Amino acid sequence: MNSKEQLKSNPFLVGFIGGGLDSAIGEVHFIASQMDRCWKVVAGCFSREDQANVETGVSYGINTDRVYKNWQEMLQSEVGKLDAVIVLTPIPDHREIIEECFRRGYAVISEKALSNTSIDASAIVCAQKAGNHFLAVTYNYSSYPMVREMRHLIEIGAIGTPLHFQVEMPQEGYLRVDQNGHSFIPQSWRLQDGSVPTVYLDLAAHLYQLTHYLLGEKPQAVIADHDSFGSFDVVDHANVLCRYASGLKGSMWFGKSSLGNRNGLRIRLFGSEGSLDWLQTNPEELVIARADGSKTILDRANNQMTISQQKRFNRFKSGHPSGYIEAFANLYVDMADCLAQYQSAGQWHSQEIASPELDISFLQFAEAMTKSIASGKWEQAS
């Protein structure tokens, strides 16, 4: 019996901090964590709003005596009862909560980004290493079966030497209006830019993690530009060019003021012998082009597929697309495996789960972007 099957009969017990029904991502984490029955949410402080907190506990099936008014009370009361705490609060709150989790001996799973500055992220990682605590960060897009297939194809040389890439994540939320012509109002913390604009933490973090996941490299230098085109006084549009030590070049485009794009995540990788093209809104298909001019559309039913045909990625047969929540569920299975490793050996390793150190390097990258915008020059990113 594999670890996934064992966990179905004895799942990890977890508590949520944040992740209420009134949050942007909470219910997705709840559904994804339950999908393969490796985790069971048994406690939580889900929202600062009392009614939303109580309603979330009822919706998630949590005993009322394990729904807490504040996260400090939860951490004090649940010591020894949980395998992990999942932190789903706004990013600026992460450091205080995670460090208190470590002080009380909890394993931690954190929504990305780990923090909003490289200094705070470094402090979190220092605390984690000092106590050999478990800490994982959730980046779900690299858990799409086709993205994992892309990495496999790159590793076996299907496109030759990677030369350059274009990744993008345009959204429209800061310009969209409802049927009455009123702007959609984001959560208040998203409308406050710190030293790193919040849209970087929200969107650029994904693009940074995806390119590292696929190519195994971190940018050495960046030059960037950003602006505010939407209905709110925050940065909502950005472009960045990246240089790598190997000679690889890349560009990233992201923002929330591109009408017509719901969540336009696209990855295009160009190599010496071919290219790969994947669009999140068409998640089941991956286009591979070759130097002879041919193009092939690969999907989960294609016999050439190595990764995406694995049983663990196929909760239902091909032709019925796996999507965003399923990608999160794939990630939760991987994190369960990592926590099992940690509980058994005091350490864990995974090619699929982003390390906390990656978030430090992302935040250094984001800070280099803001420095580049001020200087108008290329800036060192690592």
C-alpha positions as CSV (number, residue, x, y, z in Angstrom):
1,M,0.0,0.0,0.0
2,N,1.5,3.4,-1.0
3,S,1.6,6.4,1.3
4,K,-1.4,8.0,-0.4
5,E,-3.6,4.9,0.3
6,Q,-2.4,4.7,3.9
7,L,-3.3,8.4,4.5
8,K,-6.8,7.8,3.2
9,S,-7.5,5.7,6.3
10,N,-5.4,7.8,8.7
11,P,-5.3,11.4,7.3
12,F,-3.2,14.2,8.7
13,L,-5.2,16.4,11.0
14,V,-4.8,20.1,10.3
15,G,-6.1,23.5,11.4
16,F,-6.6,26.6,9.2
17,I,-5.6,30.1,10.1
18,G,-7.6,32.2,7.6
19,G,-9.3,30.5,4.7
20,G,-12.8,31.5,5.6
21,L,-15.8,31.6,3.2
22,D,-15.2,35.3,3.0
23,S,-11.6,34.9,1.7
24,A,-10.5,34.6,-1.9
25,I,-8.8,31.2,-1.7
26,G,-10.0,29.5,1.5
27,E,-12.6,27.2,0.1
28,V,-10.3,26.1,-2.7
29,H,-7.7,25.0,-0.1
30,F,-10.4,23.2,1.9
31,I,-11.8,21.3,-1.1
32,A,-8.4,20.5,-2.5
33,S,-7.1,19.2,0.8
34,Q,-10.1,16.9,1.1
35,M,-10.2,15.6,-2.4
36,D,-7.7,12.7,-2.0
37,R,-8.5,12.2,1.7
38,C,-4.9,12.7,2.8
39,W,-5.9,15.6,5.1
40,K,-8.7,16.3,7.5
41,V,-9.4,19.9,8.7
42,V,-10.5,19.6,12.3
43,A,-9.9,23.1,13.7
44,G,-9.6,26.7,12.6
45,C,-9.7,30.4,13.1
46,F,-11.1,31.1,9.7
47,S,-11.9,34.8,9.7
48,R,-11.6,38.0,11.8
49,E,-15.3,38.5,11.3
50,D,-17.2,36.5,13.9
51,Q,-20.1,35.6,11.7
52,A,-17.9,34.5,8.8
53,N,-15.7,32.5,11.2
54,V,-18.7,30.6,12.6
55,E,-20.3,30.0,9.3
56,T,-17.1,28.7,7.8
57,G,-16.8,26.2,10.7
58,V,-20.3,25.0,10.0
59,S,-19.7,24.7,6.3
60,Y,-16.4,22.8,6.8
61,G,-18.0,20.5,9.3
62,I,-15.8,21.6,12.3
63,N,-16.9,21.0,15.9
64,T,-17.9,24.3,17.3
65,D,-15.5,24.0,20.2
66,R,-12.6,23.9,17.8
67,V,-13.6,27.1,15.9
68,Y,-11.5,29.9,17.6
69,K,-12.1,33.6,17.7
70,N,-8.4,34.4,17.2
71,W,-5.4,32.4,16.0
72,Q,-3.4,32.8,19.2
73,E,-6.1,31.0,21.1
74,M,-6.2,28.3,18.5
75,L,-2.4,27.7,18.6
76,Q,-2.5,27.5,22.4
77,S,-5.4,25.1,22.6
78,E,-4.5,22.7,19.7
79,V,-0.9,21.9,20.8
80,G,-0.4,18.2,20.4
81,K,-3.6,17.7,18.5
82,L,-2.7,18.7,15.0
83,D,-0.2,17.4,12.4
84,A,0.1,20.8,10.8
85,V,-1.3,24.4,10.6
86,I,-2.2,25.8,7.2
87,V,-1.7,29.6,7.1
88,L,-4.1,31.4,4.6
89,T,-4.1,34.9,6.0
90,P,-3.1,38.0,4.0
91,I,0.7,38.0,3.2
92,P,1.7,40.8,5.6
93,D,0.4,38.6,8.6
94,H,2.5,35.5,7.7
95,R,5.7,36.2,9.7
96,E,4.1,36.7,13.1
97,I,1.8,33.7,12.7
98,I,4.4,31.3,11.3
99,E,7.0,32.1,13.9
100,E,4.5,31.5,16.7
101,C,3.6,28.2,15.1
102,F,7.3,27.2,15.2
103,R,7.6,28.3,18.9
104,R,4.7,26.0,19.7
105,G,6.1,23.1,17.6
106,Y,3.6,23.1,14.7
107,A,4.4,22.0,11.2
108,V,3.4,24.8,8.8
109,I,2.0,25.0,5.3
110,S,1.8,28.6,4.0
111,E,0.0,30.2,1.2
112,K,2.4,32.0,-1.1
113,A,4.2,34.3,-1.0
114,L,5.9,33.4,2.3
115,S,6.2,37.1,3.2
116,N,6.2,40.6,1.6
117,T,9.9,41.3,2.0
118,S,13.0,39.2,1.6
119,I,14.1,40.3,5.2
120,D,10.9,38.8,6.7
121,A,11.1,35.7,4.6
122,S,14.7,35.2,5.6
123,A,13.8,35.6,9.3
124,I,11.1,32.9,8.8
125,V,13.5,30.5,7.2
126,C,16.1,31.2,9.9
127,A,13.5,30.3,12.6
128,Q,12.5,27.2,10.6
129,K,16.1,26.0,10.3
130,A,17.0,26.8,13.9
131,G,14.3,24.4,15.1
132,N,14.3,22.0,12.1
133,H,10.6,22.8,11.7
134,F,8.5,21.7,8.7
135,L,7.6,24.5,6.3
136,A,6.1,24.3,2.8
137,V,4.8,27.0,0.5
138,T,1.8,26.4,-1.8
139,Y,2.2,27.1,-5.5
140,N,-0.5,25.2,-7.3
141,Y,0.1,26.0,-11.0
142,S,3.1,23.7,-11.2
143,S,0.8,20.9,-10.2
144,Y,-1.2,20.9,-13.4
145,P,-0.4,17.6,-15.1
146,M,0.7,19.3,-18.4
147,V,3.1,21.6,-16.6
148,R,4.7,18.6,-15.0
149,E,4.8,17.0,-18.4
150,M,6.5,20.1,-19.8
151,R,9.3,19.8,-17.2
152,H,9.8,16.1,-18.1
153,L,10.0,17.0,-21.8
154,I,12.6,19.7,-21.1
155,E,14.6,17.3,-18.9
156,I,14.8,14.6,-21.6
157,G,15.9,17.2,-24.2
158,A,12.7,17.3,-26.3
159,I,13.3,20.9,-27.2
160,G,17.0,20.9,-27.0
161,T,18.8,23.6,-25.0
162,P,16.3,26.2,-23.6
163,L,17.1,29.6,-25.1
164,H,14.3,32.0,-24.0
165,F,10.8,32.1,-22.7
166,Q,7.7,34.2,-22.4
167,V,5.4,33.8,-19.4
168,E,2.4,35.9,-18.7
169,M,-0.5,36.2,-16.2
170,P,-2.8,39.1,-17.3
171,Q,-6.0,39.6,-15.4
172,E,-8.8,42.2,-15.6
173,G,-10.2,42.5,-12.1
174,Y,-9.1,46.1,-11.5
175,L,-10.9,47.4,-14.6
176,R,-13.9,45.1,-14.7
177,V,-17.3,46.4,-13.7
178,D,-20.5,44.6,-12.6
179,Q,-23.9,44.8,-14.5
180,N,-24.5,48.2,-12.8
181,G,-21.2,49.6,-13.9
182,H,-19.6,49.5,-10.5
183,S,-16.0,48.3,-9.9
184,F,-15.4,45.0,-8.2
185,I,-13.7,45.9,-4.9
186,P,-10.7,43.7,-4.0
187,Q,-9.8,42.7,-0.4
188,S,-8.4,45.7,1.4
189,W,-4.9,44.3,1.9
190,R,-4.6,44.0,-1.9
191,L,-5.1,47.7,-2.3
192,Q,-2.0,48.6,-0.3
193,D,1.4,48.5,-1.9
194,G,4.5,48.2,0.3
195,S,8.1,48.2,-0.8
196,V,7.1,45.4,-3.1
197,P,3.8,46.1,-5.0
198,T,1.1,43.6,-3.9
199,V,0.5,42.5,-7.5
200,Y,4.1,41.2,-7.6
201,L,3.3,39.1,-4.5
202,D,0.0,37.9,-6.0
203,L,1.0,37.2,-9.6
204,A,4.7,37.5,-10.3
205,A,5.4,35.0,-7.5
206,H,3.7,32.3,-9.6
207,L,5.6,33.2,-12.8
208,Y,8.9,33.1,-10.9
209,Q,8.1,29.8,-9.3
210,L,6.9,28.3,-12.6
211,T,10.0,29.2,-14.5
212,H,12.3,27.9,-11.8
213,Y,10.2,24.7,-11.6
214,L,10.5,24.1,-15.3
215,L,14.1,25.4,-16.0
216,G,15.8,25.0,-12.7
217,E,17.4,28.5,-12.9
218,K,17.0,31.8,-11.1
219,P,17.4,35.1,-12.9
220,Q,20.7,37.0,-12.4
221,A,19.6,40.4,-13.6
222,V,16.3,42.2,-14.4
223,I,15.0,45.3,-15.9
224,A,11.4,46.2,-15.3
225,D,8.5,48.6,-15.8
226,H,5.2,48.9,-14.1
227,D,2.2,51.2,-14.0
228,S,-1.3,51.7,-12.6
229,F,-4.1,51.6,-15.2
230,G,-7.0,50.4,-13.2
231,S,-9.6,51.8,-10.8
232,F,-7.3,51.7,-7.7
233,D,-4.2,53.6,-6.7
234,V,-1.9,50.6,-6.8
235,V,0.4,49.0,-9.3
236,D,-1.6,46.7,-11.6
237,H,0.5,46.2,-14.7
238,A,4.1,45.1,-15.0
239,N,6.7,43.8,-17.5
240,V,10.1,42.4,-16.7
241,L,13.0,41.1,-18.8
242,C,15.3,38.5,-17.1
243,R,18.9,37.4,-17.8
244,Y,20.3,34.1,-16.5
245,A,23.9,33.0,-15.9
246,S,23.5,30.2,-18.5
247,G,22.6,32.7,-21.2
248,L,18.9,32.0,-21.0
249,K,16.7,35.1,-21.5
250,G,13.0,35.5,-20.5
251,S,10.2,38.0,-20.2
252,M,7.3,38.1,-17.8
253,W,4.0,40.1,-18.2
254,F,1.4,40.2,-15.4
255,G,-1.2,42.5,-14.0
256,K,-4.9,43.1,-13.3
257,S,-5.8,45.8,-15.8
258,S,-6.0,43.7,-19.1
259,L,-9.6,43.5,-20.1
260,G,-10.6,40.3,-21.7
261,N,-8.2,38.2,-19.6
262,R,-9.8,36.3,-16.7
263,N,-6.5,34.7,-15.6
264,G,-4.4,34.5,-18.8
265,L,-1.6,32.2,-17.5
266,R,0.5,31.1,-20.5
267,I,3.9,29.5,-20.7
268,R,6.0,29.5,-23.9
269,L,9.4,28.0,-23.8
270,F,11.7,28.1,-26.8
271,G,14.7,25.8,-27.3
272,S,17.3,25.0,-29.9
273,E,15.3,22.1,-31.3
274,G,11.7,22.9,-30.5
275,S,9.2,24.8,-28.3
276,L,6.4,24.2,-25.8
277,D,3.3,26.2,-25.4
278,W,0.6,25.8,-22.6
279,L,-2.4,27.9,-21.8
280,Q,-4.1,27.5,-18.4
281,T,-7.6,28.0,-19.9
282,N,-6.9,25.0,-22.1
283,P,-5.2,22.9,-19.5
284,E,-5.4,19.5,-21.1
285,E,-3.4,20.3,-24.2
286,L,0.3,21.0,-24.7
287,V,1.7,22.1,-28.1
288,I,5.2,21.0,-29.0
289,A,6.8,22.4,-32.2
290,R,9.9,21.1,-33.8
291,A,12.7,22.5,-36.0
292,D,11.3,20.6,-39.1
293,G,8.1,22.8,-38.9
294,S,5.8,20.2,-37.4
295,K,3.5,20.8,-34.5
296,T,1.9,18.2,-32.2
297,I,-0.9,18.7,-29.8
298,L,-0.4,16.4,-26.7
299,D,-3.1,15.6,-24.2
300,R,-3.6,13.1,-21.4
301,A,-4.9,10.4,-23.8
302,N,-1.8,10.6,-25.9
303,N,0.4,7.5,-25.5
304,Q,3.5,9.7,-25.7
305,M,2.7,11.2,-22.3
306,T,4.9,10.1,-19.4
307,I,3.8,12.2,-16.4
308,S,0.3,13.3,-17.1
309,Q,-1.0,9.7,-17.7
310,Q,-0.1,8.7,-14.2
311,K,-3.1,7.4,-12.3
312,R,-2.6,10.0,-9.5
313,F,-3.3,12.8,-12.0
314,N,-6.4,11.2,-13.5
315,R,-9.4,11.4,-11.2
316,F,-11.5,11.0,-14.3
317,K,-10.8,10.0,-17.8
318,S,-9.3,12.3,-20.4
319,G,-11.7,14.6,-22.2
320,H,-13.0,15.8,-18.8
321,P,-10.5,18.5,-18.0
322,S,-8.6,18.6,-14.7
323,G,-8.4,22.2,-13.5
324,Y,-7.4,24.7,-10.8
325,I,-8.8,22.9,-7.8
326,E,-7.5,19.5,-9.0
327,A,-4.0,21.1,-9.4
328,F,-4.2,22.3,-5.8
329,A,-5.3,18.7,-4.8
330,N,-2.2,17.3,-6.6
331,L,-0.1,19.7,-4.5
332,Y,-1.8,18.6,-1.2
333,V,-1.0,15.0,-2.0
334,D,2.7,16.0,-2.5
335,M,2.7,18.0,0.7
336,A,1.2,15.0,2.6
337,D,4.1,12.9,1.3
338,C,6.6,15.6,2.4
339,L,5.1,15.8,5.9
340,A,5.2,12.0,6.2
341,Q,8.9,12.1,5.3
342,Y,9.4,14.8,7.9
343,Q,7.6,12.9,10.7
344,S,9.6,9.8,9.9
345,A,13.1,11.2,9.3
346,G,13.1,14.8,10.5
347,Q,13.6,16.1,7.0
348,W,11.9,16.1,3.6
349,H,12.7,16.5,0.0
350,S,10.5,17.1,-3.1
351,Q,10.9,18.2,-6.6
352,E,7.3,19.3,-6.6
353,I,7.0,21.6,-3.5
354,A,8.6,25.0,-3.6
355,S,11.2,25.4,-0.8
356,P,10.9,28.4,1.5
357,E,14.3,29.5,0.2
358,L,12.7,29.9,-3.2
359,D,10.5,32.6,-1.8
360,I,13.5,34.5,-0.4
361,S,15.0,34.5,-3.9
362,F,11.6,35.5,-5.4
363,L,11.3,38.5,-3.0
364,Q,14.9,39.5,-3.9
365,F,13.9,39.3,-7.5
366,A,10.8,41.5,-6.8
367,E,12.9,44.0,-4.9
368,A,15.3,44.1,-7.8
369,M,12.3,44.9,-10.1
370,T,11.3,47.9,-8.0
371,K,14.9,49.1,-7.9
372,S,15.1,48.8,-11.7
373,I,12.0,50.8,-12.1
374,A,13.5,53.6,-10.0
375,S,16.9,53.5,-11.7
376,G,15.8,52.7,-15.3
377,K,18.6,50.2,-15.5
378,W,19.3,46.4,-15.2
379,E,19.7,45.4,-11.6
380,Q,21.2,42.3,-10.0
381,A,18.4,39.9,-8.9
382,S,20.5,37.4,-7.0
